[in-house]
Amino acid sequence: MLFRSSHLKPYSSWNANIQSRLALSPPYQISMQTDYDSVSRSASVAVQTKSLTSTNATLKLQVVLTEDSIIDWQEWYGHTPEYVPDFVHRHLLRGALNNSIGDVIYKGTIEPGDKRLRGYSYTLKPTWDAKHCHVVAFISDALTEEVLQVEEIGLVE
């Protein structure tokens, strides 16, 4: 995937960009359901996407696993002390449930109400805390790489 410099926005424009995006209706809906087996540490995730608008595009679905509340060292520039031994890390990316670039879920004409259902599984490493893990799914335009919708759900509810 190529990184497009047109996606970069200066810090001073973030608030205005965010406010304009929040005013828009989402073009897609994502629903997820998780099932976690604490003995095998195996997670299963069902992800359903639904189009709320009509369009012609190629869209991808990316599904990742994150973990919160990891306490470890952090170099904190401009902070005293600069090295923090008990920094609380949030939203650490643990891995992709599908692949690093996502799965094509729509290609061509997309009508309102079009749905796609995908299932994924993942085995958590022994050191990961399932209570602090989340599944994040997002739909992006394959051509522009614009993220069109995001949803997050706790692995263990």
C-alpha positions in Angstrom: 0.0 0.0 0.0 1.4 3.4 -0.9 1.4 6.2 1.6 -0.3 9.2 0.0 1.0 12.6 1.2 -2.4 14.1 0.4 -3.8 12.3 3.5 -1.5 14.4 5.7 -3.2 17.3 7.5 -1.4 19.9 9.6 -2.1 19.8 13.3 -3.8 23.2 13.1 -6.5 21.9 10.8 -7.3 18.7 12.7 -10.3 20.1 14.6 -12.0 21.6 11.6 -11.4 18.3 9.6 -12.8 16.2 12.4 -15.9 18.4 12.9 -16.7 18.3 9.2 -16.4 14.5 9.1 -18.5 14.1 12.2 -21.3 16.0 10.5 -21.5 13.4 7.7 -23.7 10.3 7.8 -21.7 7.1 7.7 -21.9 5.3 4.3 -21.4 1.9 5.9 -22.3 0.0 9.0 -20.1 -2.6 10.7 -21.5 -5.1 13.3 -19.3 -7.6 15.1 -19.6 -10.6 17.4 -16.8 -12.2 19.2 -16.3 -15.6 20.9 -13.3 -16.3 23.1 -12.2 -19.6 24.6 -9.9 -18.9 27.5 -8.5 -22.4 27.7 -7.3 -22.6 24.1 -6.9 -18.7 23.9 -8.7 -18.9 20.6 -10.8 -16.0 19.4 -13.4 -16.1 16.7 -14.9 -12.9 15.2 -17.9 -12.5 12.9 -17.9 -9.2 11.0 -20.9 -8.0 9.0 -20.8 -4.9 6.8 -23.8 -3.2 5.4 -23.9 -0.5 2.7 -26.1 2.5 3.6 -25.6 4.3 0.3 -25.3 3.6 -3.4 -21.8 3.8 -4.9 -19.4 2.3 -7.3 -16.1 1.4 -5.7 -13.7 -1.3 -4.5 -13.8 -1.5 -0.7 -11.6 -3.4 1.7 -12.2 -4.7 5.2 -9.3 -4.8 7.6 -9.7 -6.5 11.0 -7.0 -6.2 13.7 -6.5 -7.1 17.4 -5.3 -4.4 19.9 -4.4 -4.6 23.5 -4.8 -1.9 26.2 -3.3 -1.2 29.6 0.2 -2.6 28.9 2.6 -1.2 31.5 6.2 -1.0 30.3 9.1 1.4 29.6 8.5 4.5 27.4 10.9 7.2 26.3 8.9 10.4 26.7 10.5 13.3 24.9 10.4 16.6 26.6 9.1 15.0 29.8 10.8 14.7 33.2 11.8 12.0 33.7 12.5 11.2 30.0 12.4 7.5 30.6 9.2 6.3 32.3 9.4 2.7 33.6 5.6 2.3 34.2 4.0 4.0 31.3 0.5 2.8 30.4 0.4 1.9 26.7 -3.0 2.0 25.0 -4.3 0.5 21.7 -1.2 -1.5 21.0 -1.5 -3.3 17.7 -1.1 -7.1 18.3 -1.9 -8.4 14.8 -4.2 -8.6 11.8 -6.9 -11.2 11.8 -7.2 -11.2 8.0 -4.0 -9.8 6.5 -1.9 -6.6 6.4 -3.9 -5.0 3.6 -7.4 -6.2 4.2 -9.9 -8.2 2.1 -11.8 -6.9 -0.8 -15.5 -7.0 0.3 -17.2 -4.9 -2.4 -16.2 -4.3 -6.0 -18.3 -2.4 -8.5 -21.8 -1.2 -7.9 -22.8 -1.2 -4.3 -26.5 -0.7 -3.4 -28.0 0.3 -0.1 -28.6 -2.8 2.0 -25.8 -4.8 0.4 -24.3 -7.0 3.2 -21.1 -9.0 3.5 -20.3 -11.4 6.3 -16.7 -12.6 7.1 -15.4 -14.8 9.8 -11.9 -14.7 11.3 -10.0 -16.5 14.0 -6.9 -15.8 16.0 -4.9 -17.4 18.8 -3.7 -15.0 21.5 -0.1 -15.3 22.8 0.2 -16.4 26.4 1.4 -13.0 27.6 -1.6 -11.1 26.2 -4.4 -10.2 28.6 -7.7 -11.1 26.8 -9.7 -8.7 29.1 -7.8 -5.8 27.6 -7.9 -7.0 23.9 -10.2 -5.4 21.3 -11.1 -6.2 17.8 -11.1 -3.2 15.4 -12.6 -3.5 11.9 -12.5 -0.8 9.3 -13.7 -0.3 5.8 -11.5 1.6 3.4 -11.6 2.6 -0.3 -9.0 0.5 -2.1 -8.2 3.4 -4.5 -8.0 6.4 -2.2 -7.2 4.5 1.0 -9.8 6.7 2.8 -11.2 5.0 5.9 -15.0 5.1 5.6 -16.2 3.4 8.8 -14.6 1.9 11.9 -16.0 -0.2 14.7 -14.4 -1.6 17.9 -15.5 -4.4 20.2 -14.0 -5.9 23.3 -12.8 -9.4 22.8 -14.2 -10.5 26.2 -17.6 -8.8 27.0 
